Amino acid sequence: MAAVLAVVVARPAAVGAVLFAGLALLERWGTTSLDAVAGAQAVLGPGGVVGPPAGAASAWCTAAALVLASPWVEGSDASEGRRRRSPSPAALVVALATGGAAAAAVAGPGLGADPALRLGATVAAVVVATVVASLRSRHVTAALALAAGVSAAALAAVVATGRVGL
C-alpha cells in the first residue's frame, strides 16, 4: 500500500510521509497487509481507539500524514483552454486513495462489526483529502504530512518496543 501511495503523491516530502505512515502500520500491527490489519482491527477494535494512547495516537498521525500528502493534480478546462480552479478528476481519484488508506489506519479497512463507523471514517477522510488537494500551499501541506508521518512512526515504535503495553 505504501509503495503505491508513494508513487501517487510524487513529491519528496509527501513520499516520505507515506513511507513513514507505512512504517507506523508495520510497527503497530506487525504487517503492512490491509487484510491482516483488518483482521487485527476486527478482533481488537478500530486502531484509532484501541490499545495504549501512544498506539491510538500513532493511528491518528498515520491518517493525518496520508490525507496531508494528497497532492494537487493540475487539470485544465479543455473547452476554454484555461487552468481549472477546482480539483481535477485525477485529484479526486488520488483523494479517494489517500483518504481510504487514512480511514483504514484509524477505523479499519474492513466493514466488520460496525460498517457505519468505517464508512463514516472513509467519507470524512476522503473529504479532508480532497480539501487538502485543493489547497495551493503544497509545500506546507507536504511538510506537515512528513511531520505527521514521522510522529506516527515514532509513536508506533514506542508501542512496538514495549515501552507501553498493547
N, C-alpha and C positions, 0 to 999 in steps of 0.2 A: 504494500500500500504506500509506504513512504517513498519508494523509488518512483512510482507512477506520479504521485503528487508533486515530487520534486521536479520532475520534467514539466509538469503542467504550470507550476508557478514561475519557473525560469528566471528568477532574479537571485543573485547570490545570497543576500540576507534571508530572503524567503525560502530558498532551498535549505539553508542552514536551519531555519525554524522548523521546516517539515522533517528534516532528518533528526533533530533533537526531539521532536514530538514522537517520532517512531521509536527512538531510543527510550523515551519515557514509557511508552507502551511495553516495550521489551522488558525494561527493568521492573515495571509494576506487575505485569501479568506473566512474564516468562516467555512471551511469544509475541510476534507481530501479526500472527494469523487472526483475521477478523472472526473466523469460525471458532477458534479457541477462546478468544476474548468474549465472544457471545456466550459460549458455554460457561465460562467462569462467571460472567455477569448474570446469567440465568440462575445460577446456583447461589451466588453471594449477594447479588443486587447490583444496581447501577454504580458504575465506577465513581461518579461524582458525589456519592453519599456513603459509600461503604468503605470499611477499613479505617485505618488511623487518619487523623486530619491531614497529615502530610500526603498520604495516598490520594485522598479526595481532592486536595488542592492541586496535586500533580495532574489529575484528570481535567480539572478546570483550566489549568495553564496549558495543557495539551490542546484543548478545544480553542482557547484564545489564540494560540500560535497558529493553528490551522486556519481559522477564519481571518486573522490578520494577514496571513500570507496570500490571500486571494488577490490575484493581480488584475489590473485594468487591462482589458483586451480591446485594443483600438478597433473601431468599426467605422464605416462610412455609410452615408446615405447615398446609394448609387444613383437614385433618381435626381438628386440635386448636386452630386459631386462634392459634398462637404462632409466634414467630420461629424459623427454622431455625438450628441450630448448625453445620451443615456447609455447604459451598458449594452454592449452588442450581444447577440445570441450566444456567441462564444464565451463571453464573460459570464453569462448565466449558467452555462454548462460547467464552467470552472467553479462557480459558486456552489453548484449542486455537489460537485466532487469534494471541495474543501469543507463545506457545511455538513455534508453527510458524514464525512470522516470525523469531524468535530463532535457531532451528535453521538457517533458510535463510541467515542472515548468517554463521554460523560454518562450517557444513558444506555449504552449497549447497542450493538448493531442488529440484534435480532428482535422480533416482536415480543417473544417471550410472554411473561405473565402480565405485563402492563403495556399493551400496544399504544394506548393513548399517550403515555409518558414519552415513549420512544418516538412516536410520530410528532408530538409537540416539540420535542427537542430537535428533531430533524428540521422541521419547518422554521423554528426560531434560528437555528444555526445557519440555514441557507439564506434567510432574510438578512441576517447580520453580515454574512459573507458577501451578499450582493451589495449591501450598503458600503462595505469596505472597498469592494472592487470599483465603486463609483467615485470614491474619494480621489482627489487629484494629488494628494501628498503621499505618493507611492513609497518614497524613501523612508518617511516617518513610519508608515504602517509596516513596512518590511523590517525596520529596526525594532519596533515594538513586538512584532512576531518573533524575531530572533530572541529577544529578551524573555518572552513568554516560553519559548521552546527550551531555552537554557534552564529557566526556572523549573519547568516541568521535569526535565531530566534530573536536575539536582534533587528535587523533592522525591522523585521515584527512587533515586539512588539511596536516599536516607531510609526509605522503606525496605529496599532490597538488601541493604547491608545489615538489617536487623537492629538498627538504632531505635526503631519504634516497632511495636508489634503489629502484625497484619490482623 
